[in-house]
């Protein structure tokens, strides 16, 4: 058997091996496994984002609570200061001072109301975050259980196909061992762009791209068995 026939024989074994590997990689279980894996990755990203959001909301509430407590103390003080003036005689009261105290009291009160409104807004967001978590977590939990079951199923599929896969690998390796190393390298180079690097030549045409081979190349192939590549697709031509 000449070197091109051996190379073509190797290609057939290589193609059978790839087809079987593809079959194992494209079972319904593995497709669903990949789908669930992508879903879980996305949900993990969402959960991390929500955890960060919840932390920000918690910190914001703590800050609001601190400011609120401080303002309540200040408001009570202002209230006490105003109460002291209520005990004084009218001629002892400085209207400007009282006006200032009342203004400070009202400003402090308004700030307290602002903090209350801010707290309500933050708490609303926190409740929304909690509700969303409550909705997402059961879905994630179910997906994790389904993923574990499908992973086990796919591992069983791989085990079931291991013997056949090993047989095809050994057949391809044995066929490759009969081919010159330089020709295998050429085959691998062409395979980067063409799924089937070797193409039959029939009626003067490349069966890979249907391009007619120039007469000089056809004569060269027939006469000497030289390695000839299709000028159009670059495949190694094998005359049948």
C-alpha positions in Angstrom: 0.0 0.0 0.0 1.5 3.4 -1.0 1.9 6.3 1.3 -1.2 8.1 0.1 -3.4 5.0 0.6 -2.0 4.7 4.1 -2.7 8.3 4.8 -6.2 8.0 3.5 -6.7 4.9 5.7 -5.5 6.9 8.7 -8.0 9.7 7.9 -10.8 7.2 7.9 -9.8 6.0 11.3 -9.2 9.5 12.6 -12.7 10.5 11.3 -14.4 7.6 13.0 -12.6 8.5 16.3 -13.7 12.1 16.1 -17.3 11.2 15.2 -17.5 8.9 18.2 -15.9 11.5 20.5 -18.4 14.1 19.2 -21.3 11.6 19.8 -20.2 11.2 23.5 -19.9 15.0 23.8 -23.3 15.7 22.3 -25.7 13.5 24.2 -28.9 15.1 25.5 -27.6 14.7 29.0 -24.4 16.6 28.3 -26.2 19.3 26.4 -28.5 19.9 29.3 -25.5 19.7 31.7 -23.8 22.5 29.8 -27.1 24.5 29.8 -27.4 24.1 33.6 -23.8 24.9 34.1 -24.2 28.2 32.3 -27.4 28.9 34.2 -25.6 28.3 37.5 -22.7 30.5 36.6 -25.0 33.3 35.7 -27.1 32.9 38.9 -23.9 32.8 41.0 -22.9 36.1 39.5 -26.4 37.5 40.3 -26.3 36.2 43.8 -22.9 37.8 44.4 -24.2 41.1 43.1 -27.3 40.8 45.4 -25.1 40.0 48.4 -23.0 43.2 47.7 -26.2 45.2 47.3 -27.6 43.8 50.5 -24.4 44.7 52.3 -24.6 48.3 51.0 -28.2 48.6 52.1 -27.4 47.2 55.5 -24.5 49.7 55.9 -26.8 52.5 54.7 -29.4 51.6 57.3 -26.8 51.5 60.1 -25.6 55.0 59.0 -29.2 56.3 59.0 -29.8 54.8 62.4 -26.7 56.5 63.8 -27.6 59.9 62.4 -31.2 59.5 63.5 -30.2 58.8 67.1 -27.8 61.7 67.1 -30.5 64.1 65.8 -33.1 62.9 68.3 -30.6 63.8 71.1 -30.0 67.1 69.5 -33.8 67.7 69.1 -34.4 66.9 72.7 -31.7 69.3 73.7 -33.2 72.1 71.5 -36.6 71.3 73.0 -35.1 71.6 76.5 -33.4 74.9 75.6 -36.7 76.3 74.4 -38.5 75.0 77.5 -36.0 77.0 79.6 -37.1 80.2 77.9 -40.7 79.4 78.6 -40.0 79.8 82.3 -38.5 83.3 81.9 -40.3 86.7 82.0 -41.0 88.3 78.7 -38.7 91.2 79.4 -35.9 88.7 80.0 -36.3 87.0 76.7 -34.2 87.9 73.7 -36.5 87.4 70.6 -33.5 86.9 68.3 -32.2 84.0 70.5 -35.6 82.4 70.7 -36.1 82.8 67.0 -32.8 81.1 66.4 -33.6 78.2 68.8 -37.0 77.7 67.1 -35.3 77.7 63.6 -32.7 75.2 64.8 -35.4 73.0 66.3 -37.4 73.0 63.1 -34.3 72.3 61.0 -33.4 69.4 63.2 -36.9 68.0 63.0 -36.9 68.3 59.2 -33.6 66.5 59.1 -35.0 63.7 61.2 -38.0 63.4 58.8 -35.5 63.2 55.9 -33.6 60.4 57.6 -36.9 58.6 58.2 -37.9 58.9 54.5 -34.4 57.7 53.5 -34.7 54.8 55.8 -38.0 53.8 54.4 -36.6 53.9 50.8 -33.6 51.8 51.8 -35.8 49.3 53.7 -38.0 49.0 50.6 -35.0 48.2 48.5 -33.9 45.7 51.1 -37.3 44.0 51.0 -37.1 43.9 47.2 -33.7 42.3 47.4 -34.9 39.7 50.0 -37.9 38.9 47.8 -35.8 38.4 44.8 -33.4 36.1 46.8 -36.4 34.1 48.0 -37.4 33.7 44.3 -33.9 32.8 43.0 -32.6 30.5 45.7 -35.1 27.6 45.1 -34.4 27.7 41.4 -30.7 27.6 42.0 -31.1 24.7 44.5 -33.2 22.7 42.0 -30.6 23.4 39.2 -27.8 22.2 41.4 -29.7 18.9 42.1 -30.4 18.5 38.4 -26.8 19.2 37.6 -25.5 16.6 40.0 -28.0 14.0 38.6 -27.1 14.8 34.9 -23.4 14.8 35.7 -23.7 11.3 37.1 -25.7 10.2 34.0 -23.1 11.7 31.7 -20.3 10.0 33.6 -22.1 6.7 33.1 -22.4 7.4 29.4 -18.7 8.0 29.2 -17.9 4.8 31.1 -20.3 2.9 28.8 -18.5 4.3 25.7 -14.9 4.0 27.1 -14.2 0.6 25.6 -15.3 1.6 22.1 -13.5 5.0 22.4 -10.3 3.2 23.4 -10.6 0.7 20.5 -11.0 3.6 18.0 -8.0 5.5 19.5 -5.8 2.4 19.1 -7.0 1.9 15.6 -6.2 5.5 14.7 -2.8 5.3 16.4 -2.0 2.1 14.5 -2.9 3.7 11.2 -0.9 6.8 12.0 2.2 4.7 12.8 2.2 3.4 9.2 2.4 6.9 7.8 5.5 9.0 7.4 5.8 11.6 10.2 6.3 14.4 7.8 3.0 13.4 6.0 1.2 13.3 9.4 2.5 16.8 10.1 1.2 18.0 6.7 -2.1 16.3 7.4 -2.4 18.1 10.8 -1.6 21.5 9.2 -4.3 21.1 6.6 -6.7 19.9 9.2 -6.6 23.2 11.0 -8.6 24.6 8.1 -10.2 21.5 6.5 -12.1 18.8 8.5 -11.0 16.1 6.0 -7.4 16.9 4.8 -7.3 14.1 2.3 -9.7 14.1 -0.7 -10.2 11.5 -3.3 -9.6 12.5 -6.9 -12.3 11.3 -9.2 -12.6 12.0 -13.0 -9.9 14.6 -12.6 -11.8 16.5 -9.9 -11.2 17.0 -6.2 -14.1 15.5 -4.4 -13.6 17.9 -1.5 -14.4 21.1 -3.4 -15.3 19.7 -6.9 -12.5 21.7 -8.5 -10.9 20.2 -11.7 -7.2 19.4 -11.2 -4.8 20.9 -13.7 -3.5 18.3 -16.2 0.1 18.8 -15.1 -0.8 17.9 -11.5 -2.9 15.0 -12.6 0.0 13.6 -14.6 2.4 14.1 -11.8 0.1 12.3 -9.4 -0.5 9.4 -11.8 3.1 9.1 -12.8 5.1 9.5 -9.6 2.7 9.4 -6.8 3.9 12.7 -5.6 2.0 14.6 -2.9 -0.3 17.0 -4.7 -2.5 19.5 -3.0 -5.7 20.9 -4.5 -5.0 24.4 -5.7 -8.5 25.5 -4.6 -9.0 23.9 -1.1 -5.5 22.8 -0.2 -6.4 19.2 0.5 -4.0 16.3 -0.2 -5.3 14.5 -3.3 -5.6 10.7 -3.4 -6.2 9.1 -6.7 -8.7 6.3 -6.7 
